[in-house]
Amino acid sequence: MSQQYIAAIDQGTSSSRCIIFDHAGTIVAVDQKEHRQIYPQPGWVEHDAVEIRDNVDEVVEGALTKSGIAKEQVAAIGITNQRETTVIWDKETGEPVYNAIVWLDTRTDDIVHELSGDEGADRFRDKCGLPLATYFSGPKIRWLLDNVEGLRERAERGEVLFGTMDTWVIWNLTGGVHAIDVSNASRTMLMDLGSLDWDQEILDQMGIPAAILPEIRSSSEIYGEAKGPLSGVPVASALGDQQAALFGQTCFAPGEAKSTYGTGTFMLLNTGERPVMEARGSLTTVAYQLGDAPATYALEGSIAVTGALVQWLRDNLGLISSAPEIETLARTVEDNGGCYVVPAFSGLFAPHWRDDARGVIVGLTGYIEKGHIARAALEAAVWQTREVADAMQDESGVSLSELRVDGGMTANNLLMQDLADVLDVPVIRPMVAETTCLGAAYAAGLAVGYWDSVESLRENWHKAAEWSPDMDSRERDHEYHQWKKAVSRTLDWVERD
C-alpha cells in the first residue's frame, strides 16, 4: 500500500487552512486562504459562512495539489475550528439565514444581562461550567432567533439547523451529517458537563428549540465520509481550536498545560476525568473525548486580546509597520519605564469576566517613549497569563510545573523569556508549531487506527526551544502588584442606564 497521510482542516477566525501530516507528525503540505472580517457596527463581528465553506474546499484541493498526494493516500480528515462562532442555516438548501456571528462579537450584551437577572452571571455555571457572557454560542443563537424575521417560527418547525464552525464544516464535507463534537458543544452554554447532553432547562430559559441542535459526538470517531475532492475519506475528528492545541501538545495527563498565543491567548490545564465545577475565574470545559472513553476535562483561561494588541499598535497607531518589529522596538529599552497597557478592548475575560472594563495605558510620564509602550504591550500578554495561571492553580489544586506554548507570538523570544520569568516555570516551544492542526490530525488518526495510542503520539512530540526563569522574586512581585493596579483602572468604565 502507498504511504498514508492525515489531512487536518483548521477553520480559524481569520483564515481556513488544510495541513497534511505524515506518521511522524511532520507537515507535508499547507494551503491557506483568508476570509473577510465583517463589522456592521461597533462591537459586531461577522463572517460569511458561504465564503468559508468555499475556502475550505479550495484549501483542501490546494494542499492535495501541493503535496502530490492522491485522495486514496489520505487515511482520515480531522477538523479544528474557531469555537463559539455561530451559524444557522436552512435544513433543505444548506444556505445560511444570516452571517456567522463571531466569538468576539458583543451584540448579545443586553441578552446576557437579561438572562443573568437576579442570579447573576453564574446562573448556569454549575451545569455548563461557563459564566453568562457574550463570548458563548447560546446568547448568539437567541439573538438570531429574536432578530432574523421569521427565524424563530422556522426553528420551532425544525426547518433550520444550528452549528458552531465544526458542525458547519462537517455538514458541508459529508453532505448533510449534523454533528458537533463534545469540546465545541461545551462552549455553547447549552450542554450539561456531567451528562454530555443538551440541557433542556437551559434551552427553555434561553428560548432555544432543541430541534435545531446537532447531535453531540465524541472528538475522535468517524462522523461520515467526505464528498468532493476527498470523496470517500472518513471525516474522523473535530476539536475546538484550543482543545486541539492541548491535544497536539500531547498534554494527556492531569496537570499538563499549554497556552496558545494568537489574536487572543488561551491557556488550558488538563484536569483529568473530573470537571472542576468550583472554578469561577477559569472556565470549565471538555478537553476531548476519544470514542467511547470517558471525557477528559480542562480548566481554561481565555484572554481576549494579546496578538490583537500588537496589530492595534501596527494598524491603528502606526507604531510599527509589521508585527515582528514589536520585539525589536521593545528591546530598545531596558524595561517598561513604569508604563502598563491593559487591552480591555471589549471587556476583560478570565479571570475577571468584566464586560464593563475598557482598555487603559497608565503610568505615563514625560520619560515614556514608544519603546516603553511596545515593551508594556508584550508584558500585557505575560501578566494576563500570570493572572490566568494563578486562578487555575488555586481552583484545581494542581501546580504548574512547565508551560508548553504555541501560536504566532511564540516566535518572539523576548516575550517567551518574560513569560518564564513571570510564571517562574520553564516555557517550552515544540518543534511542530502548528499544534492546533496537529491535534485534529492526531484525533482523526486515532479514530481510524493510523496511530495506535496516545503514547505513540507522545513519541512524536519534540522540544524546539526552552526558556528558564531568571527574575528576582521581589521584582516579580512588585511588577505584578503594579499590573493589578493598572487592571483596577479599567473597571466600571461602561455604565448601564
Disulfide bonds with the S-S distance in Angstrom:
none
